[in-house]
Every structure is written in structure tokens, then in C-alpha cells.
Amino acid sequence: MSSISKMLADIDMEVRYTRDYIGKDALEPAVMKAMREVHREAFVSADMKRLAYSNGPLAIGHGQTISQPYIVALMTDLLQPKKDSVILEVGTGSGYQAAVLSVLVRQVYSTEIVEELAIEAQQRLQRLQYTNVEVKHCDGYFGWRQHALYDGIIVTAAARSIPPALIEQLKPGSRLVIPVGEPHMYQELIVSEKDEMGQVHEKTILGVAFVPMTGDHSKVKPC
């Protein structure tokens, strides 16, 4: 079995294990196809490549991580992306989650608070020809108003509470997928769905462990 096939098998096993929490026995075929197509090894450092397809998070520097493949797949699935969707990602990191989304949607706008990571991710995504991803160094806590409203928003770092700006920039009928909780303590993966009347409905999916959303939201410019 190839490394990618084993990663996909591990994701399937995790889905079956957590099906009572996530409400399904399998992720969408398009999501699994994207997980197969995007080579995770291209988004980690040389010394981490041997672990690229293990079902766990990996360090990418600056105190940040590339998320566990199962969590990337699950959050992508929960977002319910469509081919014509315009998605906002908060927390580019190495660019892996953005790359997975890019093969499923029309456009991804991604924000990264660590300037070095933002620059590296944009260069990496361009080199790998993920041309429908735009990365910006800014504080994604405030969203990215220039391109709102969004067909979905995904956050890859844990916030203490859901940032109001992200709800405001979410298109009616769309979803925000975000981990919420205190740093290095219990966190929950939450789906916030805005209905056609603008009312927000929250659903807790399962417990997770993410690096915290950084910044005091005053030292880094909003997007």
C-alpha cells in the first residue's frame, strides 16, 4: 500500500470511529479525491517528509503545525464546498488546507498572521500551480472584507470565541467551520451555519486540539 493510500485508509478508519459525532459513515468522494491529489509531502520540511502521510499534525515552524489529515478532510467536508464557491481560510500555515480546498472550489482567499509563513505559502502554492489561492499577511480574526461575502469560512487555529467579523462576512446559507476553546486546553470543532434569514445555528462536532489563534488583534493589520 502506498503512503497516500494508507493515509486515506487512516482517514476512513477515523471517520468510522467518530461517525456518531460527525453524523456520517464516509466523507464525500470529492473530498477524498482532493486528499489523494494534493501531496502532503510538498507542504512539510525536508526532515518531515518521511512523516508526511502519517495521520497526525506536524510542525512547520513559528510554533505552527500542519493539521492531521483526518481533521483537514473532516473540516473540508463539513464546509460543504461547491465548484463555484469562494472560500475564506484563516490561518494559511504551510498552505496544505488551502491547496485541498483549491481543487474543490473556484477561489480560496487565505490569511496568515505570521509573515514568513504567508510568504512561503504563497510561493509554494504558486510553484505547485494552485493558481486559485491568494494569500495575505494580515490578522484573519477580522476576516477579509474586500472579498466578502463568502460561500464558506474555515479557521485552522483555535479561537477563544467565534470572531463576529467572520459571521458577518459569511453568506446566508453558508458555513463557518472553526475550533473554539482555550489554548492548550479542551477545544471543540464547531460548525456555525447562517440561514437565509441571517440567523446563526451552531453545532458542536467533536473535541479537537489546535494551536491557538495568535495576536492581540492590534499589532498586525486587519485584512
HELIX and SHEET records of a PDB file:
HELIX    1   1 SER A    3  TYR A   17  1                                  15    
HELIX    2   2 ARG A   19  ILE A   22  1                                   4    
HELIX    3   3 PRO A   29  GLU A   37  1                                   9    
HELIX    4   4 ARG A   40  PHE A   43  5                                   4    
HELIX    5   5 ALA A   46  LEU A   51  5                                   6    
HELIX    6   6 PRO A   69  LEU A   79  1                                  11    
HELIX    7   7 TYR A   96  SER A  102  1                                   7    
HELIX    8   8 GLU A  115  ARG A  127  1                                  13    
HELIX    9   9 GLY A  140  PHE A  142  5                                   3    
HELIX   10  10 ARG A  145  HIS A  147  5                                   3    
HELIX   11  11 PRO A  164  GLU A  168  1                                   5    
SHEET    1   A 2 LEU A  58  GLY A  61  0                                        
SHEET    2   A 2 GLN A  64  ILE A  66 -1                                        
SHEET    1   B 7 VAL A 133  HIS A 137  0                                        
SHEET    2   B 7 GLN A 107  GLU A 112  1                                        
SHEET    3   B 7 VAL A  86  VAL A  90  1                                        
SHEET    4   B 7 TYR A 150  VAL A 155  1                                        
SHEET    5   B 7 LEU A 170  GLY A 181  1                                        
SHEET    6   B 7 GLN A 187  LYS A 194 -1                                        
SHEET    7   B 7 VAL A 200  VAL A 208 -1                                        
END                                                                             
